[in-house]
Amino acid sequence: MLTGVTRGLGRAMVEKFIELGHTVLGCGRSREGVEDLRKRYRPPHDFAAVDVALEHLVEPWAARLLSSNGAPDLLINNAAVINQNAPLWQVPGEEFDRLFDVNVKGVANVIRHFVPAMVARKSGVIVNFSSGWGRSVESDVAPYCASKWAIEGLTRALAEELPRPMAAVPLNPGIIDTDMLRSCFGGTASRYPSPLKWVEKAVPFILSLNSRDNGKPASVPGQS
């Protein structure tokens, strides 16, 4: 189960997981992106247009998938947004709120509606995408940093609540040439690996995570 599937890392992960023989159930905000995925990848893969920030949309989506597929073995919270580069006091309240609604509340919404089924089965791994800026900071992206620090704490606390042998892992994906990075770095973002190159190491690494990694901050190997 994967959020944020229509672009960037999410779209690249969809392709790699399917290439490796896994069934992918995912969501994204772009209806056009979801339709493209549906045309490209037929059932049992399943893609839906869902804004994870809106619990009233997450709840029926999760209920449908749990009814038809059961609890996921792997739940990846990837969906996130970043603020436009600016000092914290210049970031509009609406933009700040939207960022936290997606990056933090969205993760909590997905957990709230999928993880109980995983707990009942006492199996599964939850991977919440953090960032290098969830363990350090940078000017002009304070809201994003704050949201990813929140993901680090939320995930490590969740790890304390899960039954064995489940796991919750905050994952720093590294620095990848995505639209989000370009919004911060401009043209220099091209110096970093593309999502398609990134998944070659990232997806096998994610698949290797297990109960021994519960609550331990992780980073995709070989990424800055």
TIKOL-546063 format. One line per field, with one value per residue (C-alpha): residue number from 1; x, y, z. Coordinates in Angstrom, 3 decimals, m for minus. Example, Ala and Ser with C-alpha at 12.3 -4.5 7.8 and 13.67 -1.06 7.14 Angstrom:
BEGIN
num	1 / 2
px	12.300 / 13.670
py	m4.500 / m1.060
pz	7.800 / 7.140
***
This chain:
BEGIN
num	1 / 2 / 3 / 4 / 5 / 6 / 7 / 8 / 9 / 10 / 11 / 12 / 13 / 14 / 15 / 16 / 17 / 18 / 19 / 20 / 21 / 22 / 23 / 24 / 25 / 26 / 27 / 28 / 29 / 30 / 31 / 32 / 33 / 34 / 35 / 36 / 37 / 38 / 39 / 40 / 41 / 42 / 43 / 44 / 45 / 46 / 47 / 48 / 49 / 50 / 51 / 52 / 53 / 54 / 55 / 56 / 57 / 58 / 59 / 60 / 61 / 62 / 63 / 64 / 65 / 66 / 67 / 68 / 69 / 70 / 71 / 72 / 73 / 74 / 75 / 76 / 77 / 78 / 79 / 80 / 81 / 82 / 83 / 84 / 85 / 86 / 87 / 88 / 89 / 90 / 91 / 92 / 93 / 94 / 95 / 96 / 97 / 98 / 99 / 100 / 101 / 102 / 103 / 104 / 105 / 106 / 107 / 108 / 109 / 110 / 111 / 112 / 113 / 114 / 115 / 116 / 117 / 118 / 119 / 120 / 121 / 122 / 123 / 124 / 125 / 126 / 127 / 128 / 129 / 130 / 131 / 132 / 133 / 134 / 135 / 136 / 137 / 138 / 139 / 140 / 141 / 142 / 143 / 144 / 145 / 146 / 147 / 148 / 149 / 150 / 151 / 152 / 153 / 154 / 155 / 156 / 157 / 158 / 159 / 160 / 161 / 162 / 163 / 164 / 165 / 166 / 167 / 168 / 169 / 170 / 171 / 172 / 173 / 174 / 175 / 176 / 177 / 178 / 179 / 180 / 181 / 182 / 183 / 184 / 185 / 186 / 187 / 188 / 189 / 190 / 191 / 192 / 193 / 194 / 195 / 196 / 197 / 198 / 199 / 200 / 201 / 202 / 203 / 204 / 205 / 206 / 207 / 208 / 209 / 210 / 211 / 212 / 213 / 214 / 215 / 216 / 217 / 218 / 219 / 220 / 221 / 222 / 223 / 224
px	0.000 / 1.524 / 0.477 / 1.546 / 1.689 / 1.151 / 4.521 / 8.136 / 9.253 / 5.765 / 5.340 / 8.833 / 8.137 / 4.901 / 6.784 / 9.599 / 7.376 / 5.271 / 8.382 / 9.494 / 6.174 / 4.325 / 0.712 / 0.459 / m2.546 / m2.093 / m3.521 / m2.643 / m4.315 / m4.013 / m6.997 / m5.153 / m2.165 / m4.401 / m6.187 / m2.850 / m1.804 / m5.117 / m4.658 / m1.065 / m1.535 / m4.688 / m6.104 / m5.090 / m3.251 / m5.580 / m5.192 / m7.549 / m7.718 / m7.567 / m6.248 / m4.790 / m5.246 / m9.013 / m10.004 / m13.518 / m11.901 / m9.279 / m11.789 / m13.961 / m10.913 / m9.229 / m12.432 / m12.778 / m9.195 / m9.254 / m12.489 / m11.129 / m7.450 / m7.075 / m4.397 / m1.311 / 2.061 / 3.777 / 2.295 / 4.314 / 3.358 / 5.127 / 2.730 / 4.091 / 4.313 / 6.889 / 6.518 / 7.752 / 11.191 / 10.722 / 11.621 / 9.132 / 7.458 / 6.725 / 5.030 / 1.256 / m0.821 / m2.876 / 0.258 / 1.604 / m1.692 / m1.912 / 1.625 / 0.894 / m2.460 / m0.717 / 2.657 / 1.549 / m2.227 / m2.286 / 0.112 / m1.978 / m5.178 / m3.728 / m2.360 / m5.679 / m7.581 / m5.110 / m2.989 / m5.761 / m6.157 / m2.385 / m2.330 / m5.174 / m3.089 / 0.087 / 2.172 / 3.313 / 5.784 / 4.874 / 7.368 / 6.816 / 8.914 / 10.927 / 13.775 / 17.310 / 15.470 / 13.671 / 17.038 / 18.663 / 17.393 / 17.757 / 16.681 / 13.548 / 11.952 / 11.114 / 7.538 / 8.763 / 11.554 / 9.040 / 6.689 / 9.429 / 10.733 / 7.126 / 7.170 / 10.330 / 8.705 / 5.319 / 6.873 / 9.161 / 6.258 / 4.083 / 6.837 / 6.417 / 2.716 / 2.880 / 2.785 / 5.688 / 6.779 / 5.462 / 7.635 / 7.312 / 10.305 / 10.990 / 12.890 / 15.114 / 15.007 / 18.020 / 18.356 / 16.622 / 15.922 / 12.179 / 9.827 / 10.007 / 13.798 / 13.742 / 11.468 / 14.255 / 17.465 / 16.521 / 18.740 / 21.233 / 18.673 / 19.791 / 23.057 / 21.170 / 19.802 / 16.478 / 13.589 / 14.036 / 17.661 / 16.835 / 14.318 / 16.943 / 18.410 / 15.469 / 12.797 / 14.946 / 16.031 / 12.429 / 11.502 / 14.315 / 12.948 / 11.534 / 10.847 / 14.527 / 14.225 / 11.222 / 11.574 / 15.026 / 15.550 / 16.698 / 18.205 / 18.308 / 21.899 / 24.096 / 22.010 / 23.302
py	0.000 / 3.273 / 6.934 / 9.665 / 7.339 / 9.775 / 11.538 / 11.524 / 8.811 / 7.348 / 6.754 / 5.279 / 2.948 / 1.737 / 0.678 / m1.010 / m2.897 / m4.208 / m5.133 / m7.198 / m9.051 / m7.232 / m6.084 / m2.337 / m0.597 / 3.144 / 6.623 / 10.078 / 13.450 / 13.692 / 12.102 / 12.173 / 10.423 / 7.796 / 7.152 / 6.670 / 4.130 / 2.289 / 2.004 / 0.878 / m1.585 / m3.682 / m5.509 / m6.855 / m3.508 / m0.755 / 3.041 / 5.710 / 9.500 / 10.257 / 13.274 / 11.720 / 15.012 / 14.426 / 11.661 / 11.413 / 10.261 / 8.004 / 6.061 / 4.613 / 4.021 / 2.016 / 0.110 / m0.906 / m2.110 / m3.977 / m5.688 / m6.833 / m7.400 / m7.738 / m6.024 / m4.891 / m6.499 / m3.173 / 0.286 / 3.203 / 6.789 / 8.703 / 11.563 / 14.979 / 18.599 / 21.323 / 25.042 / 27.643 / 28.796 / 31.590 / 32.539 / 31.040 / 34.375 / 34.865 / 31.496 / 32.132 / 30.391 / 28.618 / 27.164 / 26.097 / 24.422 / 22.573 / 21.255 / 19.843 / 18.484 / 16.398 / 15.615 / 14.822 / 14.487 / 12.589 / 10.007 / 9.716 / 9.320 / 6.437 / 4.776 / 5.187 / 3.317 / 0.634 / m0.258 / m1.736 / m4.561 / m5.080 / m5.118 / m7.649 / m9.887 / m9.048 / m8.645 / m5.963 / m3.104 / 0.585 / 2.902 / 6.629 / 8.783 / 11.310 / 13.387 / 14.501 / 17.612 / 15.490 / 15.015 / 18.354 / 21.778 / 24.303 / 27.897 / 28.749 / 25.302 / 25.476 / 24.145 / 21.142 / 20.489 / 20.677 / 18.234 / 15.692 / 16.021 / 15.264 / 12.144 / 10.961 / 11.287 / 9.948 / 6.861 / 6.065 / 6.413 / 4.203 / 1.598 / 1.395 / 0.637 / m2.158 / m5.841 / m8.039 / m8.839 / m5.663 / m2.658 / 1.087 / 2.764 / 6.434 / 6.422 / 9.158 / 8.543 / 10.744 / 13.602 / 12.837 / 14.971 / 15.497 / 18.451 / 19.067 / 19.249 / 21.552 / 23.935 / 24.259 / 23.728 / 25.020 / 23.777 / 22.147 / 19.433 / 17.717 / 16.782 / 14.181 / 10.763 / 10.557 / 8.680 / 5.832 / 5.434 / 5.845 / 2.981 / 0.474 / 0.625 / 2.042 / m0.559 / m3.621 / m1.813 / m1.088 / m4.704 / m5.811 / m3.889 / m6.113 / m6.323 / m5.822 / m2.318 / m1.328 / 2.243 / 2.720 / 5.697 / 4.329 / 5.820 / 4.446 / 3.252 / 5.208 / 8.382 / 11.751
pz	0.000 / m1.144 / m1.037 / m3.431 / m6.438 / m9.302 / m9.407 / m8.282 / m5.920 / m5.610 / m9.328 / m9.592 / m6.658 / m8.257 / m11.347 / m9.442 / m7.000 / m9.884 / m11.855 / m8.847 / m8.785 / m6.012 / m6.041 / m5.533 / m4.033 / m4.081 / m4.073 / m5.303 / m5.654 / m9.450 / m11.157 / m14.476 / m12.918 / m11.336 / m14.643 / m16.371 / m13.744 / m14.091 / m17.846 / m17.465 / m14.586 / m14.426 / m11.368 / m8.950 / m8.797 / m7.617 / m7.817 / m6.508 / m6.458 / m2.737 / m0.847 / 2.306 / 4.167 / 4.078 / 6.470 / 5.051 / 1.775 / 3.349 / 5.453 / 2.616 / 0.421 / 3.180 / 3.943 / 0.294 / 0.008 / 3.316 / 2.302 / m1.053 / m0.231 / 3.521 / 5.571 / 3.638 / 4.252 / 3.621 / 4.155 / 2.755 / 3.571 / 0.817 / m0.006 / 0.956 / m0.126 / 0.522 / 1.110 / m1.328 / m0.231 / 2.297 / 5.868 / 8.299 / 9.056 / 5.360 / 4.844 / 4.665 / 7.305 / 4.660 / 3.062 / 6.468 / 7.363 / 4.064 / 4.444 / 7.897 / 6.753 / 4.070 / 5.628 / 9.180 / 9.395 / 6.113 / 7.510 / 10.670 / 8.621 / 6.606 / 9.740 / 11.533 / 8.840 / 7.734 / 10.742 / 12.962 / 10.422 / 10.419 / 14.232 / 14.315 / 12.068 / 14.050 / 10.919 / 8.528 / 8.148 / 8.130 / 6.414 / 6.862 / 4.563 / 6.499 / 5.078 / 5.739 / 6.892 / 9.455 / 11.167 / 10.339 / 9.246 / 6.456 / 6.008 / 3.993 / 4.469 / 8.183 / 7.781 / 5.806 / 8.323 / 11.170 / 9.444 / 8.874 / 12.433 / 13.422 / 11.237 / 12.979 / 16.402 / 15.323 / 13.749 / 16.646 / 19.082 / 16.860 / 16.948 / 20.729 / 20.297 / 17.737 / 18.642 / 17.658 / 15.003 / 13.340 / 12.560 / 11.997 / 10.384 / 9.583 / 6.285 / 4.899 / 1.137 / 0.429 / m2.053 / m5.348 / m8.409 / m7.995 / m8.478 / m4.739 / m4.800 / m7.823 / m5.920 / m3.338 / m5.302 / m8.737 / m11.552 / m9.214 / m8.428 / m11.634 / m9.927 / m7.895 / m8.941 / m10.772 / m9.118 / m11.611 / m10.616 / m6.919 / m6.844 / m7.944 / m4.427 / m2.496 / m3.221 / m2.380 / 0.794 / 1.787 / 1.142 / 3.456 / 6.467 / 9.219 / 12.938 / 13.764 / 12.303 / 14.411 / 15.652 / 14.139 / 11.824 / 8.460 / 5.308 / 1.785 / 1.266 / m1.078 / m0.948 / 0.252
***
